[in-house]
Amino acid sequence: EITSFIGIAPIGKYTQSGWSGAVEFFKTSYGSCAFTEKNLNITKGASFIPKDIVTYKINGKITLMDVRGDKETGFLYQTTWIDNNFERTLECANKSYDKGLMKKIISLAKKIDLVG
């Protein structure tokens, strides 16, 4: 599904063992995307999420989904999944709103999660 790699950059906190996270930019057939991974152990971070917005769509992990935007500026499709060690987010921008696009993003997130 990834058609071309754009680049990668460190994010978060820098420690003796390196950065606490990274963001990777790439293109897919359905938009320009960014995948962010944050190591919660390094940052000593935690997530507090209301139960009513949680799903478990990405390999049984806590999953959040959101689509924002409008016809003039386009739409940002976002999913975040969290386990005991990492918070990962996949965002893809598309000029159009498409109900089926979130399914594609979830599918890609599942594959990324299995590799990571």
Residue pairs with C-beta under 8 A, 6 or more apart in sequence:
1 28
1 29
1 104
1 107
1 108
1 111
2 26
2 27
2 28
2 33
2 108
3 26
3 27
3 28
3 29
4 26
4 27
5 24
5 25
5 26
6 25
6 26
6 27
6 32
7 24
7 25
8 22
8 23
8 24
8 25
9 22
9 23
10 18
10 19
10 21
10 22
11 19
11 20
11 21
11 22
11 23
11 36
11 38
12 19
12 20
12 21
12 38
12 39
12 42
12 43
13 19
13 20
13 42
13 43
14 20
15 42
17 42
20 38
20 39
20 42
20 43
21 36
21 37
21 38
21 39
21 43
22 36
22 37
23 34
23 35
23 36
23 37
24 34
24 35
24 36
25 32
25 33
25 34
26 32
26 33
26 34
26 35
27 33
28 92
28 104
28 108
30 92
30 94
30 98
30 101
30 104
31 77
31 92
31 93
31 94
31 101
32 92
32 93
33 90
33 91
33 92
33 93
33 108
34 89
34 90
34 91
34 92
35 88
35 89
35 90
35 91
35 112
36 88
36 89
36 90
36 91
37 86
37 87
37 88
37 116
38 45
38 86
38 87
38 88
39 85
39 86
40 46
40 47
40 82
40 84
40 85
40 86
40 87
41 85
45 87
47 62
47 82
47 87
49 62
49 64
49 82
53 64
54 62
54 63
54 64
55 63
55 64
55 65
56 62
56 63
57 63
57 65
57 79
57 106
58 79
58 81
58 106
58 109
58 110
58 113
59 81
59 110
59 113
59 114
61 81
61 82
61 83
61 113
62 81
62 82
62 83
63 79
63 80
63 81
63 106
64 79
64 80
64 81
65 78
65 79
65 102
65 106
66 77
66 78
66 79
67 75
67 76
67 77
67 78
67 97
67 102
68 75
68 76
68 78
69 75
69 76
69 97
71 97
74 93
74 94
74 95
74 96
75 93
75 94
75 95
75 96
75 97
76 91
76 92
76 93
77 91
77 92
77 93
77 94
77 101
77 102
77 105
78 89
78 90
78 91
78 92
79 89
79 90
79 102
79 105
79 106
79 109
80 87
80 88
80 89
80 90
81 87
81 88
81 109
81 113
82 88
86 116
88 109
88 112
88 113
88 116
90 105
90 108
90 109
90 112
92 101
92 105
94 101
